[in-house]
Amino acid sequence: MSKALVVGAGVTGLATAWGLIRRGFAVTVVEKGPIPNPTAASSDHHRLIRWHYGDQAGYAARMGEAFAAWDALWVDLGTHHMIETGVIAVSSEEGDWADTACRTLDGLSIAHERMTAAEAVARFPHLDPNLAARFVSYTPTGGALMANRILEGLRDWLTANGAEIRTETEVTAIDPDQVRITTAQGNDFAADVVIVAAGISAPGFNFPGAPKLVPTSSTIVYVEPPADLATAWQGAPSWVDFGGFDDLWGIAPVDGLPLKLGLGRLSLPGDPATGRVASEEKIREIVTAYRGKFRDIERFTVTSAQTNFYTVAPESRFVLQRSGKAVLLSADSGHGFKFGALTGLDAAEAIAEPGRFDHVARRMAGRDI
């Protein structure tokens, strides 16, 4: 039985371990914190999964596979950790992100419903009555992947299926030639293959020939609508864009959680060790950006806010790269969680079938449709 070492227990690392065990590997996962790790890119109540993908046709074309991979994981876990809300994308000017995304979907024959701003407001009364939109695109599939529950479910499934999981164990060195890792505790682990899926920690390992991976911040704000708007928000869709170039995205209220507001234009390179404070100024800027989008947003109550970090690779593409018997796996760039289960199956395929490695790497990078 081949042995695999996985460094990092975010969704990418845990899903890869899942894929490898399904292919008969013995797996050890090493994580520097707990699972879920609150400082990891994967950790939060939930993450958005949606069909709209701007001009990245290679990724939009794989979303059907991504949903199917999650379904396969739910079967193994014996439970379902996705809440379907549907997703809207709003175009306010020709050539903006949502407009481009809809052209991409049309080119791939992926169904989505278009409606006018008036039709959208009538159907979704939480929207601002004066919503400025050329059109609103809607898909009934998509919504919230319950991130921390998925990480916990994968951890428990891996343990039950023979994986060794070492938490609170920081990896300090990786030897691709000897297929060995060293930890801060002085322990060495060896295997037939080492997979570096360390997220924001990956740049610190100086993986030979690795592309530049840039730690990037993302501040999100959780808000509650006033009581008189609670009914309007029942059954509301999540959203991936509200037109223009602000990159507004978020998740509707689900499972007792308030709605989650994101503002992509504030995502900038930063230091994960010092940049995690969500300032009052940034919180106000995010909430203010939703004026004209949601009805009476100025009356919403901020319940919490946080700044997470993720890594961005060149062209925001996923990275699967070999050096000796080590593999660098960086499937993030701000859009990785929705592909988490599929990334695990992809990486396991590339590792178990070395002749297909380059093909899988291109596919994961969105270069093959």
C-alpha positions as CSV (number, residue, x, y, z in Angstrom):
1,M,0.0,0.0,0.0
2,S,1.4,3.4,-1.0
3,K,1.8,6.0,1.8
4,A,0.9,9.6,1.4
5,L,1.7,12.6,3.6
6,V,-0.6,15.6,3.4
7,V,0.6,18.8,4.8
8,G,-2.3,21.1,5.7
9,A,-5.8,20.2,6.8
10,G,-7.9,22.8,5.1
11,V,-10.6,21.7,2.6
12,T,-7.9,21.0,-0.1
13,G,-5.7,18.9,2.1
14,L,-8.6,16.9,3.8
15,A,-10.4,16.3,0.5
16,T,-7.1,15.1,-1.1
17,A,-6.7,12.7,1.8
18,W,-10.3,11.5,1.2
19,G,-9.6,11.0,-2.5
20,L,-6.4,9.1,-1.8
21,I,-8.0,6.8,0.7
22,R,-10.7,6.0,-1.8
23,R,-7.8,4.9,-4.1
24,G,-6.2,2.7,-1.5
25,F,-3.5,4.9,-0.1
26,A,-2.5,5.0,3.5
27,V,-2.6,8.6,4.5
28,T,-1.2,10.8,7.3
29,V,-2.4,14.4,7.6
30,V,-0.3,16.9,9.4
31,E,-1.8,20.3,10.5
32,K,-0.2,23.0,12.5
33,G,-3.4,23.9,14.3
34,P,-6.7,22.3,15.2
35,I,-9.3,21.2,12.6
36,P,-10.9,23.5,11.7
37,N,-8.1,25.9,12.1
38,P,-9.6,29.4,12.6
39,T,-6.6,31.1,10.9
40,A,-6.8,28.8,7.8
41,A,-8.3,30.0,4.5
42,S,-10.9,27.3,4.7
43,S,-12.4,28.1,8.1
44,D,-15.7,29.9,8.5
45,H,-19.4,29.1,8.9
46,H,-19.9,28.8,5.2
47,R,-18.6,29.5,1.7
48,L,-20.5,30.4,-1.5
49,I,-20.9,27.9,-4.3
50,R,-22.2,29.3,-7.6
51,W,-22.2,28.7,-11.4
52,H,-21.3,32.3,-12.5
53,Y,-17.6,32.6,-13.2
54,G,-16.8,35.8,-15.1
55,D,-14.8,35.0,-18.2
56,Q,-13.1,31.9,-16.7
57,A,-14.9,29.4,-18.9
58,G,-12.6,26.5,-17.8
59,Y,-13.9,26.8,-14.3
60,A,-17.5,27.5,-15.2
61,A,-17.5,24.4,-17.3
62,R,-16.4,22.3,-14.3
63,M,-19.0,23.5,-11.9
64,G,-21.3,20.5,-12.8
65,E,-18.4,18.2,-11.8
66,A,-17.9,20.2,-8.6
67,F,-21.5,19.7,-7.5
68,A,-21.3,16.0,-8.4
69,A,-18.1,15.7,-6.3
70,W,-19.8,17.2,-3.3
71,D,-22.7,14.7,-3.8
72,A,-20.1,11.9,-3.7
73,L,-18.7,13.3,-0.5
74,W,-22.1,13.6,1.1
75,V,-22.7,9.9,0.4
76,D,-19.4,9.0,2.2
77,L,-20.1,11.3,5.1
78,G,-23.7,10.1,5.5
79,T,-24.9,13.7,5.7
80,H,-25.4,16.8,3.5
81,H,-23.5,20.0,4.3
82,M,-24.8,22.3,1.6
83,I,-27.8,24.6,1.9
84,E,-29.2,25.5,-1.5
85,T,-30.4,29.2,-1.7
86,G,-30.1,29.8,-5.4
87,V,-27.7,32.6,-6.5
88,I,-28.2,35.9,-8.4
89,A,-25.7,38.0,-10.4
90,V,-26.7,41.5,-11.3
91,S,-25.3,43.4,-14.3
92,S,-25.5,47.2,-14.1
93,E,-23.4,48.1,-17.2
94,E,-22.4,46.4,-20.3
95,G,-19.2,44.4,-20.0
96,D,-19.2,44.2,-16.2
97,W,-18.4,41.0,-14.4
98,A,-22.0,39.7,-14.3
99,D,-22.5,40.5,-18.0
100,T,-19.4,38.6,-18.9
101,A,-20.3,35.7,-16.6
102,C,-23.7,35.3,-18.3
103,R,-22.1,35.4,-21.7
104,T,-19.8,32.6,-20.5
105,L,-22.7,30.5,-19.2
106,D,-24.5,31.0,-22.5
107,G,-21.5,29.9,-24.5
108,L,-21.3,26.8,-22.4
109,S,-25.1,26.2,-22.6
110,I,-25.4,26.4,-18.9
111,A,-29.0,27.4,-18.0
112,H,-29.7,30.5,-16.0
113,E,-32.8,32.7,-15.8
114,R,-32.7,36.3,-16.8
115,M,-35.1,38.9,-15.4
116,T,-35.4,42.7,-15.3
117,A,-34.7,44.7,-12.2
118,A,-38.5,45.1,-11.7
119,E,-39.1,41.4,-12.0
120,A,-36.3,40.6,-9.6
121,V,-37.5,43.1,-7.0
122,A,-41.1,41.6,-7.3
123,R,-39.7,38.1,-6.8
124,F,-37.1,38.9,-4.2
125,P,-38.6,41.7,-1.9
126,H,-35.4,42.0,0.1
127,L,-33.8,43.8,-2.9
128,D,-33.9,47.6,-3.0
129,P,-37.0,48.8,-4.9
130,N,-34.8,51.1,-7.0
131,L,-32.2,48.5,-7.8
132,A,-30.2,49.7,-10.8
133,A,-29.7,46.8,-13.2
134,R,-29.6,46.0,-16.9
135,F,-30.7,42.5,-15.9
136,V,-30.5,39.9,-13.1
137,S,-29.3,36.4,-13.7
138,Y,-30.6,33.6,-11.4
139,T,-29.7,30.0,-10.9
140,P,-31.7,27.8,-8.5
141,T,-28.7,25.7,-7.7
142,G,-25.9,27.1,-5.6
143,G,-25.8,28.6,-2.1
144,A,-23.9,27.8,1.1
145,L,-21.3,25.1,1.7
146,M,-21.2,24.8,5.5
147,A,-17.4,25.1,5.7
148,N,-16.5,24.2,9.2
149,R,-19.0,21.3,9.3
150,I,-17.4,19.9,6.1
151,L,-13.9,20.1,7.6
152,E,-15.1,18.3,10.7
153,G,-16.9,15.7,8.7
154,L,-13.9,15.0,6.6
155,R,-11.7,14.8,9.7
156,D,-14.0,12.3,11.3
157,W,-14.4,10.2,8.1
158,L,-10.7,10.1,7.5
159,T,-10.1,9.0,11.1
160,A,-12.8,6.3,10.8
161,N,-11.2,5.1,7.5
162,G,-7.7,4.6,8.8
163,A,-6.0,7.9,8.3
164,E,-3.6,9.2,10.9
165,I,-4.2,12.9,11.7
166,R,-1.7,14.9,13.5
167,T,-3.0,18.3,14.7
168,E,-1.1,21.0,16.5
169,T,2.0,19.8,14.6
170,E,3.8,22.4,12.6
171,V,5.9,21.3,9.6
172,T,9.2,23.1,9.5
173,A,10.9,21.4,6.5
174,I,10.0,19.3,3.5
175,D,12.5,17.2,1.6
176,P,11.0,16.3,-1.8
177,D,13.8,13.9,-2.7
178,Q,13.7,11.9,0.5
179,V,9.9,12.3,0.7
180,R,10.2,13.3,4.3
181,I,8.9,16.1,6.5
182,T,10.3,17.5,9.7
183,T,8.1,19.1,12.4
184,A,8.7,21.7,15.1
185,Q,8.4,18.9,17.7
186,G,11.5,17.2,16.1
187,N,9.5,14.4,14.5
188,D,10.2,13.1,11.0
189,F,7.6,11.5,8.8
190,A,8.3,9.7,5.6
191,A,6.1,8.4,2.8
192,D,6.0,7.6,-0.9
193,V,4.6,11.0,-1.8
194,V,4.2,14.3,0.1
195,I,1.4,16.7,-0.8
196,V,1.9,20.3,0.3
197,A,-1.6,21.7,0.7
198,A,-0.7,24.3,3.3
199,G,-2.7,27.2,2.1
200,I,-1.3,30.6,3.3
201,S,1.6,28.7,4.8
202,A,2.7,27.2,1.5
203,P,4.9,30.1,0.4
204,G,7.1,29.5,3.5
205,F,8.2,26.1,2.3
206,N,10.1,27.3,-0.8
207,F,8.8,24.5,-3.0
208,P,11.2,24.1,-5.9
209,G,9.9,26.0,-9.0
210,A,6.7,27.1,-7.3
211,P,4.8,30.0,-8.7
212,K,4.4,33.1,-6.6
213,L,1.6,32.6,-4.1
214,V,0.5,35.9,-2.6
215,P,-1.3,36.0,0.8
216,T,-4.4,38.2,0.3
217,S,-7.0,39.5,2.8
218,S,-10.8,39.2,2.6
219,T,-12.9,41.0,5.2
220,I,-16.5,39.8,5.6
221,V,-19.3,41.3,7.7
222,Y,-22.3,39.5,9.2
223,V,-25.4,41.6,9.5
224,E,-29.0,41.1,10.7
225,P,-32.0,42.8,9.0
226,P,-34.5,44.6,11.2
227,A,-37.4,42.6,12.4
228,D,-39.9,44.1,9.9
229,L,-37.7,42.9,7.0
230,A,-37.3,39.3,8.3
231,T,-40.1,38.0,6.1
232,A,-38.7,39.7,3.0
233,W,-35.4,37.8,3.5
234,Q,-37.1,34.4,3.8
235,G,-36.0,32.3,0.9
236,A,-33.7,35.0,-0.4
237,P,-30.9,33.9,-2.8
238,S,-27.2,34.4,-2.2
239,W,-25.4,36.6,-4.7
240,V,-22.1,36.7,-6.6
241,D,-22.2,40.2,-8.1
242,F,-24.2,43.4,-8.0
243,G,-22.9,45.1,-11.1
244,G,-20.1,47.4,-11.9
245,F,-16.7,46.5,-10.6
246,D,-17.0,46.4,-6.8
247,D,-17.2,42.6,-6.6
248,L,-20.1,42.4,-4.1
249,W,-20.8,38.8,-3.1
250,G,-22.4,37.1,-0.1
251,I,-24.6,34.5,1.4
252,A,-28.3,34.8,2.4
253,P,-29.4,34.0,5.9
254,V,-29.3,30.2,6.4
255,D,-29.4,27.9,9.4
256,G,-29.9,30.6,12.0
257,L,-26.9,32.6,10.7
258,P,-27.2,36.3,9.6
259,L,-26.4,37.3,6.1
260,K,-22.8,37.5,5.1
261,L,-21.5,40.5,3.1
262,G,-18.3,40.5,1.0
263,L,-16.7,43.3,-1.0
264,G,-14.0,41.9,-3.3
265,R,-12.4,45.2,-4.2
266,L,-11.1,45.5,-0.7
267,S,-9.2,42.1,-1.0
268,L,-5.5,43.1,-1.1
269,P,-2.2,41.5,-0.5
270,G,-1.3,41.5,3.2
271,D,0.4,39.8,6.1
272,P,-1.7,37.1,7.8
273,A,0.2,37.5,11.0
274,T,-0.7,41.2,11.4
275,G,-3.6,42.0,9.1
276,R,-6.5,40.2,10.6
277,V,-8.3,43.1,12.3
278,A,-11.5,44.1,10.7
279,S,-11.4,47.9,11.2
280,E,-14.6,49.9,11.9
281,E,-13.8,51.9,8.8
282,K,-13.7,48.8,6.6
283,I,-16.8,47.4,8.1
284,R,-18.7,50.7,7.3
285,E,-17.3,50.7,3.8
286,I,-18.6,47.2,3.2
287,V,-22.1,47.8,4.5
288,T,-22.3,51.1,2.7
289,A,-21.4,49.4,-0.6
290,Y,-24.8,47.6,-0.3
291,R,-26.9,50.8,-0.4
292,G,-29.2,50.6,-3.4
293,K,-28.8,46.8,-3.4
294,F,-30.7,45.6,-0.4
295,R,-33.8,47.3,1.0
296,D,-33.0,49.6,4.0
297,I,-29.5,48.3,4.4
298,E,-28.7,51.3,6.7
299,R,-31.0,49.8,9.3
300,F,-29.2,46.5,9.5
301,T,-27.2,45.5,12.6
302,V,-23.6,44.4,12.3
303,T,-23.2,41.2,14.5
304,S,-19.6,40.4,13.7
305,A,-16.8,40.8,11.2
306,Q,-13.5,39.1,10.4
307,T,-10.6,39.3,8.1
308,N,-9.5,36.0,6.5
309,F,-6.5,35.3,4.3
310,Y,-6.1,33.1,1.2
311,T,-3.3,32.8,-1.4
312,V,-3.6,34.1,-4.9
313,A,-1.7,32.3,-7.7
314,P,-0.8,33.7,-11.1
315,E,-4.0,34.4,-13.1
316,S,-5.9,33.1,-10.1
317,R,-5.5,29.6,-11.3
318,F,-5.2,26.4,-9.2
319,V,-1.7,25.0,-9.0
320,L,-0.7,21.3,-9.1
321,Q,3.0,20.9,-9.5
322,R,5.6,18.1,-8.9
323,S,9.1,18.3,-7.5
324,G,10.7,14.9,-7.0
325,K,8.1,12.9,-5.1
326,A,6.5,16.0,-3.6
327,V,3.4,17.7,-4.9
328,L,2.4,21.3,-4.4
329,L,-1.3,21.8,-4.4
330,S,-2.7,25.4,-4.2
331,A,-6.4,25.4,-5.1
332,D,-7.5,28.8,-3.7
333,S,-7.1,32.2,-5.2
334,G,-10.4,33.2,-3.6
335,H,-12.5,30.6,-5.4
336,G,-11.2,27.3,-4.1
337,F,-13.7,26.1,-1.5
338,K,-16.5,25.5,-4.0
339,F,-14.1,23.0,-5.8
340,G,-12.9,21.4,-2.6
341,A,-14.3,17.9,-3.1
342,L,-13.5,17.9,-6.8
343,T,-9.9,19.1,-6.1
344,G,-9.4,16.2,-3.8
345,L,-10.5,13.7,-6.4
346,D,-8.4,15.5,-9.1
347,A,-5.3,15.5,-7.0
348,A,-5.8,11.9,-6.0
349,E,-6.1,10.9,-9.7
350,A,-2.9,12.8,-10.6
351,I,-1.0,11.1,-7.8
352,A,-2.3,7.6,-8.3
353,E,-1.9,7.8,-12.1
354,P,1.4,9.7,-12.7
355,G,0.9,9.5,-16.5
356,R,-2.1,11.7,-16.2
357,F,-0.5,14.3,-13.9
358,D,0.1,17.0,-16.4
359,H,-3.4,16.6,-17.9
360,V,-5.0,16.8,-14.5
361,A,-2.9,19.9,-13.7
362,R,-4.1,21.7,-16.8
363,R,-7.7,20.7,-16.1
364,M,-7.4,22.0,-12.5
365,A,-5.9,25.3,-13.8
366,G,-9.1,25.8,-15.9
367,R,-7.1,25.4,-19.2
368,D,-9.1,22.5,-20.6
369,I,-12.8,22.7,-21.3
